[in-house]
């Protein structure tokens, strides 16, 4: 483990002969997973300057906007954690300083060296939780183990999602391919106020063919061939399998995340292709989020609890009073065959 400067951000890195992994100190983002033989990092680097979230001020940094996602977007990199909120805070939560996808994204994480990798952890005072992630690098595979502890004396319903965001040059329109053991899909109701969106109305369909508002059928297994705001699609992972996964292929490499299906039964796909024109997006960003977690949709805590489930599968998980939960998953980055 060594301290590094990553695009002006404080970070730590670990390496194997094949991979280099970079983790930011503030937010604990997996900023890069780079395949050293090809130099390809599939993870997203935003087109705007990244700053430390603790230095963000809406008055000093209007270029990131003035809303509940600005504190997240000023420092977002690659794979970020959504805990214990997957989605937007309510106005009351935002007024107290919370942000889209929760406070783990903007607090400082403490780092230590551990066998084969590193450990980083943080406390989330607004949520009453603590978080620890252990990373171990074995050749072309990055192993994750995460533990969330409930510091309160009451049972808690929580959102817990891995927001893996991919970007150029790995992500190419009409070229990047996605393999997903998906079944039923549902588009997100909240996305249909955007007139540029491809989706018509909130509807259910089978992976990977998504009906569009223009009468076309869009194949979600290939990144869009034209600029479009596709919104958000929730995908139920195959309930007949113990494991769930996705594989993204492009630029001569293949990135696979693999996890226990009962830990994270949902995979969400979120696309942005030069459609968001407000700050800091300004029509410049091209991304695809492959977001696997305990919830089907990014929404407020109240909406998550009121929704309860989708397709008969729960939309959040419980964390017992003074209890904890641990999950494990892997990311594998190889040269495509």
C-alpha positions as CSV (number, residue, x, y, z in Angstrom):
1,X,0.0,0.0,0.0
2,X,1.3,3.4,-0.9
3,X,0.1,7.0,-0.7
4,X,-0.5,8.6,-4.1
5,X,-1.9,11.7,-5.7
6,X,-4.7,10.8,-8.1
7,X,-5.8,13.6,-10.3
8,X,-5.2,16.1,-7.4
9,X,-6.9,13.8,-4.8
10,X,-5.3,12.1,-1.8
11,X,-5.5,8.4,-2.3
12,X,-3.8,5.0,-1.6
13,X,-2.9,2.4,-4.2
14,X,-2.2,-1.4,-4.2
15,X,-0.7,-3.3,-7.1
16,X,-0.3,-6.9,-8.5
17,X,1.7,-7.8,-11.6
18,X,-1.5,-7.2,-13.6
19,X,-3.6,-4.6,-11.8
20,X,-3.3,-1.3,-10.0
21,X,-6.1,-0.2,-7.8
22,X,-6.5,3.4,-6.4
23,X,-8.8,4.3,-3.5
24,X,-9.6,7.9,-2.6
25,X,-9.1,9.0,1.1
26,X,-12.2,11.1,1.1
27,X,-15.3,9.2,0.0
28,X,-13.4,5.9,-0.2
29,X,-14.1,5.6,-3.9
30,X,-12.5,2.9,-6.0
31,X,-11.1,5.5,-8.3
32,X,-9.3,3.2,-10.7
33,X,-8.8,-0.4,-11.5
34,X,-6.2,-0.3,-14.2
35,X,-5.2,-3.3,-16.3
36,X,-1.4,-2.7,-16.5
37,X,-0.6,-4.7,-19.7
38,X,-3.1,-2.6,-21.7
39,X,-3.3,0.6,-19.6
40,X,-7.1,0.5,-19.6
41,X,-9.1,1.6,-16.5
42,X,-12.8,0.9,-17.2
43,X,-14.0,3.1,-14.3
44,X,-15.4,6.6,-14.9
45,X,-13.3,9.8,-14.5
46,X,-15.7,12.7,-14.6
47,X,-15.0,15.5,-17.2
48,X,-14.9,18.1,-14.5
49,X,-12.1,18.8,-11.9
50,X,-12.4,16.5,-8.8
51,X,-11.9,18.1,-5.4
52,X,-11.9,16.8,-1.8
53,X,-15.6,16.7,-0.7
54,X,-14.8,18.2,2.7
55,X,-13.5,21.4,1.0
56,X,-16.8,21.8,-1.0
57,X,-18.9,24.9,-0.4
58,X,-21.9,25.9,-2.6
59,X,-20.8,29.5,-2.4
60,X,-17.1,28.9,-3.4
61,X,-17.8,26.1,-5.8
62,X,-20.9,26.9,-7.9
63,X,-19.5,24.9,-10.8
64,X,-20.8,21.8,-9.1
65,X,-24.4,23.1,-8.8
66,X,-26.4,24.0,-5.7
67,X,-28.4,20.9,-4.9
68,X,-28.3,17.7,-2.9
69,X,-26.0,15.9,-5.3
70,X,-23.3,18.6,-5.5
71,X,-21.3,17.3,-2.5
72,X,-21.3,13.9,-4.1
73,X,-20.4,15.0,-7.7
74,X,-17.6,17.3,-6.7
75,X,-15.5,14.3,-5.6
76,X,-17.1,11.3,-7.3
77,X,-14.7,8.8,-8.9
78,X,-15.2,5.3,-10.4
79,X,-17.0,2.9,-8.0
80,X,-18.7,4.7,-5.1
81,X,-20.6,3.3,-2.2
82,X,-24.3,4.1,-1.5
83,X,-25.0,3.7,2.2
84,X,-27.5,3.8,4.0
85,X,-29.2,5.7,1.3
86,X,-29.5,4.8,-2.3
87,X,-31.0,7.9,-4.0
88,X,-31.8,11.4,-2.9
89,X,-32.2,12.7,0.7
90,X,-35.5,14.3,1.6
91,X,-35.5,18.1,1.9
92,X,-35.2,17.8,5.7
93,X,-32.2,15.4,5.4
94,X,-30.5,17.6,2.8
95,X,-31.0,20.7,5.0
96,X,-28.9,18.9,7.7
97,X,-26.1,18.2,5.2
98,X,-26.9,14.8,3.8
99,X,-26.3,14.1,0.1
100,X,-27.4,11.9,-2.7
101,X,-26.3,8.3,-2.0
102,X,-25.4,9.0,1.6
103,X,-22.5,10.4,3.6
104,X,-20.0,7.6,3.0
105,X,-19.2,9.5,-0.2
106,X,-18.0,12.7,1.4
107,X,-16.4,11.8,4.8
108,X,-12.8,11.0,5.3
109,X,-11.9,7.3,5.5
110,X,-9.1,5.9,7.6
111,X,-6.6,3.5,5.9
112,X,-4.3,0.7,7.1
113,X,-2.3,-1.9,5.4
114,X,-3.7,-5.5,5.5
115,X,-2.5,-8.8,4.1
116,X,-2.5,-8.6,0.3
117,X,-4.0,-5.1,0.2
118,X,-5.6,-2.5,2.4
119,X,-8.5,-1.7,4.8
120,X,-10.4,1.5,4.9
121,X,-13.2,2.5,7.3
122,X,-15.3,5.4,8.4
123,X,-18.1,6.4,10.7
124,X,-21.3,7.9,9.5
125,X,-22.7,10.1,12.3
126,X,-25.9,11.1,10.5
127,X,-26.8,7.5,9.7
128,X,-25.5,6.0,13.0
129,X,-23.5,3.5,11.2
130,X,-19.8,2.5,10.7
131,X,-18.3,1.0,7.5
132,X,-15.2,-1.1,6.9
133,X,-14.0,-2.4,3.6
134,X,-11.1,-4.8,3.2
135,X,-9.5,-5.1,-0.3
136,X,-7.2,-7.9,-1.3
137,X,-5.5,-8.1,-4.7
138,X,-4.7,-11.5,-6.2
139,X,-3.4,-11.3,-9.7
140,X,-6.3,-10.1,-11.9
141,X,-8.9,-10.3,-9.1
142,X,-9.8,-7.7,-6.5
143,X,-11.5,-9.2,-3.5
144,X,-13.9,-7.0,-1.4
145,X,-15.2,-7.7,2.1
146,X,-17.5,-5.0,3.6
147,X,-19.0,-4.8,7.1
148,X,-21.6,-2.3,8.1
149,X,-22.3,-1.9,11.8
150,X,-25.5,-0.4,13.4
151,X,-24.3,1.9,16.2
152,X,-27.9,2.6,17.3
153,X,-30.2,0.6,19.6
154,X,-32.9,0.2,17.0
155,X,-33.3,-2.1,14.0
156,X,-32.6,-0.2,10.8
157,X,-33.9,-0.6,7.2
158,X,-31.0,0.4,5.0
159,X,-30.0,0.8,1.3
160,X,-26.7,-0.6,0.4
161,X,-25.6,-0.4,-3.3
162,X,-22.3,-0.6,-5.1
163,X,-22.4,2.2,-7.7
164,X,-19.9,1.0,-10.3
165,X,-19.7,3.7,-13.0
166,X,-17.9,3.1,-16.3
167,X,-16.6,5.7,-18.6
168,X,-14.5,6.5,-21.7
169,X,-12.3,5.5,-23.3
170,X,-13.5,2.0,-22.2
171,X,-17.1,3.0,-22.7
172,X,-17.9,3.5,-26.4
173,X,-21.2,4.1,-28.1
174,X,-22.3,1.1,-30.1
175,X,-19.2,-1.0,-29.0
176,X,-19.1,-1.8,-25.3
177,X,-21.0,-5.0,-24.5
178,X,-22.6,-6.2,-21.3
179,X,-23.4,-9.7,-20.2
180,X,-25.9,-9.9,-17.3
181,X,-27.9,-12.9,-15.9
182,X,-30.9,-10.7,-15.7
183,X,-34.6,-11.6,-15.7
184,X,-37.5,-9.2,-15.2
185,X,-36.7,-5.4,-15.6
186,X,-38.6,-2.3,-14.6
187,X,-38.1,1.3,-15.7
188,X,-38.1,3.9,-12.9
189,X,-41.2,6.1,-12.7
190,X,-39.3,9.2,-11.7
191,X,-37.3,9.3,-14.9
192,X,-40.1,10.2,-17.3
193,X,-40.1,14.0,-16.8
194,X,-37.0,14.2,-19.1
195,X,-38.2,14.7,-22.6
196,X,-34.9,13.4,-24.0
197,X,-35.3,10.0,-22.4
198,X,-35.6,6.9,-24.5
199,X,-38.2,5.2,-22.2
200,X,-41.9,5.8,-22.8
201,X,-43.6,5.1,-19.4
202,X,-42.7,3.0,-16.3
203,X,-43.0,-0.5,-17.6
204,X,-41.9,-4.1,-17.1
205,X,-40.0,-6.1,-19.7
206,X,-37.5,-8.9,-20.0
207,X,-33.7,-8.4,-20.1
208,X,-32.2,-7.0,-22.4
209,X,-34.8,-5.6,-24.8
210,X,-36.3,-2.3,-23.5
211,X,-39.3,-0.8,-25.3
212,X,-38.8,2.9,-26.2
213,X,-41.1,5.9,-26.4
214,X,-40.4,6.0,-30.2
215,X,-41.7,2.5,-30.8
216,X,-38.2,1.1,-31.1
217,X,-36.7,-1.7,-29.0
218,X,-33.4,-0.8,-27.3
219,X,-30.8,-3.5,-26.5
220,X,-29.4,-2.8,-23.1
221,X,-26.6,-5.3,-23.6
222,X,-24.8,-2.8,-25.9
223,X,-24.1,0.8,-24.9
224,X,-26.1,3.3,-26.8
225,X,-25.1,4.1,-30.4
226,X,-26.5,7.7,-30.1
227,X,-26.7,10.3,-27.4
228,X,-29.8,9.6,-25.2
229,X,-30.9,10.0,-21.6
230,X,-32.1,6.5,-20.9
231,X,-33.0,7.0,-17.2
232,X,-32.8,4.1,-14.8
233,X,-33.7,0.4,-15.2
234,X,-33.9,-2.1,-12.3
235,X,-33.0,-5.7,-13.2
236,X,-33.8,-8.7,-11.0
237,X,-30.9,-11.1,-10.9
238,X,-31.7,-14.7,-11.8
239,X,-33.4,-16.1,-8.6
240,X,-32.3,-19.6,-9.7
241,X,-28.6,-18.8,-9.3
242,X,-26.6,-18.5,-6.1
243,X,-24.3,-16.0,-7.7
244,X,-25.0,-12.8,-9.6
245,X,-22.6,-10.8,-11.9
246,X,-22.1,-8.5,-14.8
247,X,-19.3,-8.4,-17.4
248,X,-18.5,-5.4,-19.4
249,X,-16.3,-5.8,-22.5
250,X,-14.5,-3.1,-24.4
251,X,-11.1,-1.8,-25.4
252,X,-9.6,-5.3,-25.3
253,X,-10.5,-6.0,-21.7
254,X,-13.3,-7.6,-19.7
255,X,-14.4,-6.4,-16.3
256,X,-16.5,-8.8,-14.2
257,X,-18.1,-8.1,-10.8
258,X,-19.4,-11.2,-9.1
259,X,-21.4,-11.3,-5.8
260,X,-23.8,-13.5,-3.8
261,X,-27.3,-12.9,-5.2
262,X,-29.0,-12.9,-1.8
263,X,-26.7,-10.0,-0.7
264,X,-27.5,-7.9,-3.7
265,X,-30.5,-9.2,-5.6
266,X,-30.8,-6.1,-7.9
267,X,-28.7,-4.6,-10.6
268,X,-29.6,-1.1,-11.9
269,X,-28.4,0.4,-15.1
270,X,-28.1,4.2,-15.3
271,X,-26.9,5.9,-18.5
272,X,-25.9,9.4,-19.2
273,X,-24.9,10.3,-22.7
274,X,-24.4,14.1,-23.1
275,X,-28.0,14.8,-22.1
276,X,-27.8,16.5,-18.6
277,X,-27.1,20.2,-19.3
278,X,-27.0,21.6,-15.7
279,X,-23.8,22.0,-13.7
280,X,-21.5,20.2,-13.4
281,X,-22.7,17.9,-16.3
282,X,-23.0,20.6,-18.9
283,X,-23.7,18.1,-21.6
284,X,-20.2,16.7,-21.4
285,X,-20.5,13.4,-19.6
286,X,-20.8,9.8,-21.0
287,X,-21.3,7.1,-18.4
288,X,-23.0,3.8,-17.6
289,X,-23.6,2.9,-14.0
290,X,-23.8,-0.8,-13.2
291,X,-25.3,-0.5,-9.7
292,X,-25.8,-3.8,-7.8
293,X,-27.4,-3.6,-4.4
294,X,-30.2,-4.3,-1.9
295,X,-32.6,-1.8,-3.6
296,X,-34.1,-1.7,-7.1
297,X,-34.3,2.1,-7.5
298,X,-32.5,5.2,-6.3
299,X,-35.1,7.0,-4.3
300,X,-35.6,8.6,-0.9
301,X,-35.6,6.5,2.3
302,X,-39.4,7.1,2.7
303,X,-40.1,5.9,-0.9
304,X,-37.8,2.9,-0.5
305,X,-39.7,1.8,2.6
306,X,-43.1,2.5,1.1
307,X,-42.3,0.5,-2.0
308,X,-41.2,-2.4,0.1
309,X,-40.6,-4.8,-2.8
310,X,-40.6,-5.3,-6.5
311,X,-41.4,-8.6,-8.3
312,X,-41.9,-10.1,-4.8
313,X,-38.3,-9.4,-3.8
314,X,-37.5,-7.0,-0.9
315,X,-36.2,-3.5,-1.8
316,X,-33.9,-3.0,1.2
317,X,-32.3,-5.0,4.0
318,X,-32.6,-4.8,7.8
319,X,-29.6,-4.2,10.1
320,X,-30.4,-5.3,13.7
321,X,-29.9,-3.0,16.7
322,X,-26.2,-2.9,17.6
323,X,-25.7,-5.6,15.0
324,X,-23.7,-5.9,11.8
325,X,-23.8,-7.4,8.3
326,X,-20.9,-8.5,6.1
327,X,-20.8,-9.1,2.3
328,X,-18.1,-10.2,0.0
329,X,-17.7,-9.8,-3.8
330,X,-15.0,-9.6,-6.4
331,X,-13.9,-7.6,-9.4
332,X,-11.9,-9.3,-12.1
333,X,-10.2,-7.4,-14.9
334,X,-8.6,-9.5,-17.7
335,X,-7.5,-9.1,-21.3
336,X,-10.5,-10.0,-23.5
337,X,-10.3,-13.2,-25.4
